[in-house]
């Protein structure tokens, strides 16, 4: 099980790392609120990705 928190962009469907735990929860919450897509820069509507999205993202990073 991963200790990473990911986001998914509603505009381009990019999955990206938002925060890596352990860290203070208030700091993780601030990072999640300020998350921006690294691909297109979208800041509104960032959602939590599905488990399949995360698995595909982690697999692509390992390749």
Residue frames as qw, qx, qy, qz and C-alpha x, y, z in Angstrom:
[[0.000, 0.889, 0.459, 0.000, 0.00, 0.00, 0.00],
 [0.424, 0.430, 0.011, 0.797, 1.29, 3.42, -0.99],
 [0.284, -0.618, -0.419, 0.601, 1.54, 6.43, 1.32],
 [0.153, -0.018, 0.312, 0.937, 0.93, 8.82, -1.54],
 [0.314, 0.652, 0.508, -0.467, -2.03, 11.11, -2.17],
 [0.300, 0.106, 0.610, 0.726, -2.86, 11.64, -5.83],
 [0.350, 0.562, 0.234, -0.712, -5.05, 14.05, -7.75],
 [0.443, 0.315, 0.721, 0.430, -6.71, 13.77, -11.16],
 [0.047, 0.274, -0.134, -0.951, -7.22, 16.75, -13.44],
 [0.521, 0.523, 0.591, -0.324, -10.77, 17.18, -14.78],
 [0.379, 0.775, -0.177, -0.474, -9.50, 18.99, -17.90],
 [0.450, 0.589, -0.638, -0.207, -6.83, 16.58, -19.19],
 [0.958, -0.186, -0.126, -0.176, -7.27, 13.47, -16.95],
 [0.449, 0.514, -0.606, 0.409, -3.63, 13.65, -15.81],
 [0.801, -0.555, -0.222, 0.037, -2.98, 11.76, -12.55],
 [0.367, 0.625, -0.390, 0.569, -0.30, 13.37, -10.37],
 [0.581, -0.269, -0.591, 0.491, 1.27, 13.15, -6.92],
 [0.204, -0.851, -0.140, -0.463, -0.11, 15.74, -4.48],
 [0.343, -0.725, 0.470, -0.368, 1.52, 14.71, -1.19],
 [0.686, 0.140, -0.701, 0.134, 3.55, 11.88, 0.29],
 [0.657, -0.661, 0.089, -0.350, 2.75, 10.76, 3.84],
 [0.361, -0.713, -0.528, 0.288, 3.75, 10.78, 6.65],
 [0.193, 0.288, -0.052, 0.937, 3.48, 14.54, 7.15],
 [0.127, 0.272, 0.547, -0.781, 1.41, 16.78, 9.36],
 [0.267, 0.556, 0.783, 0.084, -2.23, 16.61, 8.32],
 [0.118, 0.870, 0.199, -0.436, -2.63, 20.39, 8.14],
 [0.096, -0.569, 0.549, 0.605, 0.27, 20.57, 5.69],
 [0.241, 0.135, 0.901, 0.334, -1.17, 17.71, 3.58],
 [0.217, 0.735, 0.614, -0.188, -4.57, 19.46, 3.55],
 [0.052, 0.813, -0.117, -0.568, -2.97, 22.72, 2.33],
 [0.155, -0.313, 0.762, 0.546, -1.17, 20.86, -0.45],
 [0.245, 0.395, 0.874, 0.142, -4.41, 19.18, -1.50],
 [0.168, 0.832, 0.398, -0.348, -6.28, 22.51, -1.55],
 [0.055, 0.808, -0.294, -0.507, -3.53, 24.15, -3.65],
 [0.637, -0.008, 0.702, 0.317, -3.05, 21.23, -6.06],
 [0.435, 0.703, -0.175, -0.534, -2.49, 22.15, -9.71],
 [0.929, 0.287, 0.225, 0.067, -2.14, 19.85, -12.71],
 [0.439, -0.554, 0.441, 0.553, 1.50, 19.64, -13.81],
 [0.480, 0.256, 0.684, 0.487, 0.41, 19.00, -17.39],
 [0.137, 0.654, 0.485, 0.564, -2.10, 21.79, -18.12],
 [0.138, 0.182, -0.304, 0.925, -2.03, 23.94, -14.97],
 [0.494, -0.528, -0.441, -0.531, -5.71, 23.47, -14.06],
 [0.065, 0.201, -0.680, 0.702, -6.41, 24.25, -10.39],
 [0.577, -0.044, 0.243, -0.778, -10.19, 23.86, -10.16],
 [0.891, 0.081, -0.066, -0.442, -12.04, 20.60, -9.77],
 [0.288, 0.432, -0.849, 0.097, -9.06, 18.37, -8.94],
 [0.871, -0.249, -0.038, -0.423, -10.54, 15.03, -7.85],
 [0.532, -0.420, 0.734, -0.033, -9.28, 11.85, -6.27],
 [0.466, 0.349, -0.688, -0.434, -8.36, 9.31, -8.94],
 [0.946, -0.130, -0.048, -0.294, -9.70, 5.77, -8.97],
 [0.712, -0.454, 0.518, 0.133, -7.49, 2.88, -7.86],
 [0.800, 0.368, 0.375, 0.288, -7.09, 1.87, -11.52],
 [0.291, 0.929, -0.048, 0.225, -5.93, 5.40, -12.43],
 [0.381, -0.811, 0.442, -0.041, -3.30, 5.34, -9.66],
 [0.830, -0.140, 0.510, 0.175, -2.14, 1.86, -10.61],
 [0.686, 0.622, 0.232, 0.296, -1.69, 2.93, -14.25],
 [0.048, 0.960, -0.195, 0.192, 0.17, 6.08, -13.14],
 [0.571, -0.643, 0.510, 0.026, 2.54, 4.15, -10.84],
 [0.856, 0.133, 0.447, 0.221, 3.14, 1.50, -13.51],
 [0.528, 0.799, 0.082, 0.276, 3.98, 4.18, -16.12],
 [0.171, -0.917, 0.334, -0.134, 6.44, 5.80, -13.68],
 [0.741, -0.404, 0.527, 0.096, 8.23, 2.49, -13.12],
 [0.831, 0.423, 0.303, 0.197, 8.73, 1.92, -16.85]]
